[in-house]
Structures are given as C-alpha cells and as structure tokens.
Amino acid sequence: MNALRRFNLRRVGTWRAPVATFNLRRVELTPLEQRKLTFDSHAMVTELESSGFEKRQAELIASALVTLTTANMDIVYKDMVTKSHQKIRRELEQLQTRIKDESQKVRAESKLDINLERSRMSDMFTDQEKKLMETTTDFHHKKIDLENDNMEINKKIDLQVASLKTLLESLKLETVRYLAATVFSCLAIALGVYRVMR
C-alpha cells in the first residue's frame, strides 16, 4: 500500500496544473470541515470483494482511491475560487480602479497646475518685458529731452558769452576813448600850462 501511495502521490505531484503566481501569500479561506470528502470506503471494499478481489486488495484499492481523491481535492480546492476569494478579488479590482482613477485625477490636476503656473509665469514675463520696454522708452525720451535742454542751455550760454564779449569789446572801446580823451585833455592842459609859463 505504501508503494501504491508513493506512486500515486508522485503522479499527483507531477500532474499539477500550472498556477499563475504573483507576489502574494496564499491564504486558505475554505475551512477544513468543508474540504473533507465524504467517501464510503467500507461500501467500496465490499463492492470490490463481491467483484472478486481479496479483502486485502480491496482495502488497498479503497485506500489508494481515498488518497488520490484527497490529493486531487486538495489541488482543486487550492485552484478553486471561493465566494470570499471572488469578493476579495472584486474589492481588489475596485481598489485598483479607484487608485488608477485617483492617480489619473492627481496627474491631470498636476498638469493643469503646471500649465496654469507656466501661463502665469509667461504672463509675468510678458508684463515685465512690457514694463522694461516702457521704462526704456521713457529713458530714451528723457535722454533726448535732456540733450535738447543741454543744447538750448549751451546755445543760451553761447549767446550770453557772445553778448558779454560784445559788451566787453564796447566797454574796451569806450575805455580806450575815455583814456584817449583824458590823455589829450592832460596834454592840452599841460600845453596850456606850458604856454602860460613861458
């Protein structure tokens, strides 16, 4: 019986269906009471004896069938999805959907915030450029006004200097005239005194 049991267990062990494994811990949610297989082994042994098998052979076959059935039921229960598994899977899918929706919403809000911030920065940059252009234009206008004022002041100064030169020349001429008149007057007086004294 041990040889048959080893043979059947080896066969069962190699016949397993491929199960997709994820990074999850397997949890058995089915209670052991539900996993027991009700099998009338005595009726089976009696049936096999009536079919011509000896009692020892019939017990061995019934034991092998119980072992095989239990192993197969274990495989079936491991691969079987129970209601609680389905509920957990549904909740997990809903949670994944919610997380995906939330991440998409956060991504969309972030993109919107970035675009708004970018447009705000662009508007600020445009405003700063506009203010800079206005300031530059005002500076050029003031510079031109200052240059014009400077030219007018230089012209006025030149006119004042020219008029002062003219006045100085006329004063020089009058001074020379008065000096010449004074010199001639002194000469005339000196000649008059000289004549009188003679």
Secondary structure, DSSP 8 states (H G I E B T S, - for coil): -HHHHHHHHHHHHHS-------S------S-HHHH-----HHHHHHHHHHTT--HHHHHHHHHHHHHHHHHHHHHHHHH---HHHHHHHHHHHHHHHHHHHHHHHHHHHHHHHHHHHHHHHHHHHHHHHHHHHHHHHHHHHHHHHHHHHHHHHHHHHHHHHHHHHHHHHHHHHHHHHHHHHHHHHHHHHHHHHHHHH-
